[in-house]
């Protein structure tokens, strides 16, 4: 595969930019490579190419050809998997073991899933015939491509999030302008180079941009030739995108922040819950919107559980992400590490207790697995997304109190519960206002399961049939029966 760190993909051509910016390895602080800094003119060119490809080619209507192209993309990703793996480890700081799951291998399966789904998913719904004013009327609904999509992805899971947008959008017949995150541009550019070199996807159908600032994203969210915006990232940025898109009434899909709660019931296996809590908060150094960063425990068992969680956190292997046994790597940047450490320090200053962790490790941007107790449920650490390996332990008095604390959040992305009586646990889980939920360690994250949140965690669903239909419009027909 050609070096994936130098060129944008615009209208089927791999092009350079006048300026570049550095991508830094978060495990070492060293430069991985230089990424092109797309100009406003190049952004306009990418949008124009996507608009032309949608309006003037058969891409949006030729289902068989789209399946063929998705098959090619899946083959290309599979063939170049190990090169993508090494780049992901170097640029994202993801541990090698994580790339065999959610960072890389599993997302590649999304392309296969949508290629297969496209071949079987009904694009027409027959509503039958009714009599109206003495005539018979046949009604039906046809599903068609939603148009030109701006797909904007963050740094934490760049391959997964890019393919979770790109694969269903292409399957639906959309054309796409994909923008990578400033912290992880090279891996997104690598995807564009694979599209250009190894698929028959026509010029303009997929365009890939990277930039060092927010200007490109702002142009995409306000551009009159963009029909839809799909964004994953912080709630604060999601609000700005929603406001920007309102000027042209664009459809928006927003997968935003989370402050998910893990509820431990009084009949739970506390040791198992402690291990689950520790390994979830350290997954990709806590840089995940859906991790359970609040742990709600029965007040009578608070101290015992805190001890078990601290012991589990101290056993987490962190360090060099290239090592096959490393579980937790670094934070993405010094800026992010400063943010995480600042939230921990402010919590302690306000009266919380730092039980373990709370330390910076150099070189790179490491932050040790951290447990904080005595956290006020209304405080910053309990209410705001940390995006770091910091777990807040909060006691509750009874089930109603646990539900109240769990739901006392602007977010509603995910949650978890542990209890020996599974029916009791599920009944309690149904009272929590979130889009996804894990019961006793159950995994909900698969290609065919919709993912998204309630409240300020976003709008819409990614993956599954719902993920395909996010990128489709519905046209309703009525015809007189003759």
Secondary structure as UniProt FT lines:
FT   TURN            4..5
FT   STRAND          8..10
FT   TURN            11..12
FT   STRAND          13..15
FT   STRAND          20..24
FT   TURN            26..28
FT   STRAND          31..36
FT   HELIX           40..56
FT   TURN            59..61
FT   HELIX           63..79
FT   HELIX           81..92
FT   HELIX           96..99
FT   TURN            100..104
FT   HELIX           105..118
FT   TURN            119..120
FT   STRAND          124..132
FT   TURN            133..134
FT   STRAND          135..145
FT   STRAND          148..152
FT   TURN            156..157
FT   HELIX           158..172
FT   STRAND          175..179
FT   TURN            182..183
FT   HELIX           185..198
FT   TURN            203..205
FT   STRAND          206..209
FT   HELIX           215..222
FT   TURN            224..225
FT   STRAND          228..232
FT   HELIX           235..246
FT   TURN            247..249
FT   STRAND          251..255
FT   STRAND          260..264
FT   TURN            266..267
FT   HELIX           270..281
FT   HELIX           283..286
FT   TURN            289..290
FT   STRAND          292..298
FT   HELIX           299..301
FT   HELIX           302..314
FT   TURN            321..322
FT   TURN            324..325
FT   HELIX           334..349
FT   TURN            350..351
FT   STRAND          353..356
FT   STRAND          360..361
FT   TURN            362..365
FT   STRAND          366..367
FT   STRAND          370..373
FT   TURN            377..378
FT   HELIX           380..383
FT   STRAND          390..396
FT   HELIX           399..407
FT   STRAND          411..412
FT   STRAND          415..418
FT   HELIX           422..429
FT   TURN            430..431
FT   STRAND          438..439
FT   TURN            440..441
FT   TURN            447..448
FT   STRAND          454..455
FT   TURN            456..457
FT   STRAND          458..459
FT   HELIX           464..469
FT   TURN            470..471
FT   STRAND          472..480
//
